[in-house]
Amino acid sequence: MLPRMATAAINGTELFHEELGEGPAVLVLHGGPGFDHTYFRPAFDRLRADHRLIYLDHRHQGRSGRPPIATLTIEQSAEDAAALLDHLGVDRAVVAGHSYGGFVAQELALRHPDLIAGLFLISTTPGQLGATDDPDADPGPRPPEGFVEAITTIPATDAAYAAMAPIVLPYYFHRLTWEEVAPTFADTRYDSAAFVRGMEVLRSWSSVDRLDRVTAPTLVLVGRHDVTTSWPQSVRIARRIPTSELVILENSGHFPWMEEPDAFWTTTDAWLASLPAS
């Protein structure tokens, strides 16, 4: 069955989405910011066997519309995702968010708990320090200096942002080389304005002091060698969500389904199978 591709007029923009399969819905939210959903594929397509799999490009990213950049916030992206589910007639969904998509997924679960059949947070963080944080707690390993220098370079154009990929993305992997993963990012549409704006909004966003309100079954998964959203950040999330399970994969970086696919999918499939029927 071919993917069902469409755009939907939602919240003042056009949201591009693709659907595969039938069954309980799984909404997949990509990272970045300034990336799109294509790096999940074809790996996540396997979920189509038992689920209605929905990929979404966030506003001002990928193949979605380009509304005023000031409208790109984590909160608005969460509202977009909720409105898309409503548009598609989905009452409840498992929501999987990777990296920046994990911020959106947390915000979505906090704003619309009735929509969430399960929350799957991959390689993400709860944002800035909250009142319930210990400011002296171990934040995780310090990122390599080369990575810090590269990631703080502000791309002036989409082409400049795309050119950062072979420089920056190798740091996100523990065992794989850029030559091995480059085909996965071949179809990515990079958006430099979304990257810059995304970094701005992250400076003031935090879910920490609200996470105890999340009631949905939650799987928090991270690679031990993730240099950008290190495993202690996942601990910060899991310790605050009463219904959470934390899994650390020992031989992965930021993209654990690429580096430890067997362990990643064994964990994911078991967790999905454990969820109550909607």
N, C-alpha and C positions, 0 to 999 in steps of 0.2 A: 504494500500500500504506500502510495506516494504521500509526502508531507502535505498537509493542508495549510497553505500560506495565505495570510490576509493582513490587512491593516484595519484598525478600528478607530473611529473618531471618538476620542476619550479625553476629557479634561483639557480641552483647548489644543490638542495635538493629535497626530496620527501614531498609533502604537502598532508596530509590526510584530506579528507572532506567527509561530508555526505549531501545528498539532500533528501528532502521530498516535496511532493506536486507539483503543477503547478501554473503558473501565474506570476505576477510581482516578481522579485527576491528580497529576503531579505538575506543579508549576516550577520551572527552573529559572533562577535569576542570576544573571551573569555578573562578573566582577569588572574591574577596571579602576576607576571610571574611564570612559572613553573607548571601551571595547564593545563587543556584541556577543550574542549567544553562540556563535559558530564554533568556538573552541571546545564546547562541550561535545561536539559531534565528530565522529559517529559514536563515541563511547557511551553517552547517556541514551542513545537511541534504543539500547537494549530494553529500557523500561517500557517501551511500547508494547511488549509482549503481553503485559498484564495491566497496563495503565493507559489512561488518556494523558499523554505527555504534551506539555505546553511549554514552548520556549518563548521568551519575551525579550525584545530589545527595549531597554529603558528609554525614556524620552531623551531627545538630543543625542542619541547613540545608535550605532548600527544602522538599520534600515527604517527606524522610526523617524518621526518628524522632528523639526528643529524649531521649537517654540522659543521665546525669549530665554536666554541662558539663565536668567535670574530665577526662572521657575524650576530649575533643576536642583532639587533638594531631596534628601533622603525621605522626608515626610511626604513630599509630593509623589515621589516614585512609589512609595507604599500605597498611596491612594490610587495611583494609576493601576497598580497590580490588582487591587481590590475591585476597581471598576471594570477591568478586563475580565476578571472571573465572572462578574455579574453579567457582562455583555455576552459571555460564552455560555451562560446558564449553569455555571458551576456553583453549587451551594457550599461545598467544602472541598479543600484540596490539601494535599501534602505540599509544603512549600520548601524548596531546596534553594539555598542561597550560598554562593561561593564568594569569598572575599568581600568586595563592595556590595555584591548581591546579598551577602549575609547581613549587612547593615539594614538593607531594605527589608529583608525577610523578618528580622527582629522587629522593626517598626511596624510592619504589616501585622505580625502576631499580636503586638501590643494594642494596635488601633482596632483590629477586627478579629478578635479571638474566635468568634463563631465561625469564621471562614477556615480555620486551621485544623485539619485532621492530623497533621504531624508537622514538625518543624525540623529541618535538616540543615544544620549550619556547618559549612565546610571552610576551613582555613580563613577564619574571620576573627573579629574582635568586638567588644561591646563599646568601643569608642573611648572618649576621654574619661578621666578619673571622675568617679561619683563620690557622694558623701559616704557610701559604704565601702569604699576602697581603702586599702592600706597604702599610702603614698610611698612607703618604703619597701613594698613587696617587690620581689624579683620580676622585672618586666620581660625577662627572657634574654637570650644572647643578643649582643649588639650586632646590628647588620654590618657586613663588610664595608669598608670605606668606599670601595669602588661602586658599590651598589648605592650608597647614600649620595654620592656625587652624581651618579647617573639619574637617580629618581628625582632629585631636586632641580634638575635642569628643566626649565620651562619651555616646552615646545611651542613655537610661534605658529606653526601650521600643522595640518593633519599629516602632511608628508614628513615633517620633522618628528612628529610623534611616532609614526610608523617606523622611521629610521632608528628610533630608540629601542625597538623590540629586540633586535639581535644583540644589543648591548646590555639591556636590563634583564630580559627574561631568563638568560642563563643562570642568574643568581637565584631564581625561583625554584630551581631544580637541584636535587641532591645527587642523583645518579645519571640522569639523562643529559645529553649534550644538546646544544641548539640545533645542530644538524638533524638530530633525531626528532625533535619536537616542532621544528619550523613548519612542516606541512600542516600541522594542526591549526596554525595561526594564519595560513595562507589566504583564507577568505575573510579575515577580520577587517572591518571598516573602523579605522582609528579616528577618533575625534578629539583634537587637542583642546578645544574650548571646554568640552565635558571633563577632560582630565583636570584642567586648571580649576574649574568650578567645583568639581568633586573634592579636590584637596582643600578648597576654601571651606566648604560646608562641614567637612570632617573635623575641623578645628573646634567646633562648638557642639558637636553631636555626641550623645552618650545614651546608652540604654541601661547602664549599670543599676541605677536606683529604681528601675521599673521592672527588671527581669523577674522578680518574684511573682509578678502578676501573670506570667506565662503559664498556662495550664495544659497546653497540648503536649503530647509525648514529643520529646526532643532528642535528637541525636547530634552531638557535637563532635566533629571529627577533624583532626589536624595531623600534619606530618611533623615528626620530631625535629626535622631540619629546615623548617620553614623560617626564612630570614625576615619576612615582612609581617606576617601575623603569627608570631611564635606561639608555641604550645601553652605557655602560661596565660596567654590571652584567652585561649579556649577554656582554661581552668576558671578564669574570671567569670565566663559565661555560665559554665556548667554548675558551679557552686551556688549560683543564685536562682537557677530554674529547678524547682523541686522535682519535676518530671523528666529530668535530663539524664542522658547516658553519655559519658565522655570516652572517646576512643582516640588513642595516639598511635599512629602508624610509624614504626621505628626507622623506616628506610625511605621516607618521602620528604619532599619539600612542600611547595605551595599548591601543587597539583597532584594530590595523592592517587587519584584514579589513573593517572598516566604512569606513575612510578611503582605503585604496588596495586595493580588492578585486581589481582585475585583477592587480596585482603580487603581492599576497598569494597568490592562488589559482594563478597561474602558477608561483610558487616552490614552493608546497605540492604541487601535482599532479606537478611534475617530481621532487620529492624522493620522494614516495610511489612513483612509478613506478620509481625507481632502487633501491628496497629489494629485497633478495634474497627470493625466494619462500619462504614458510614451509614 
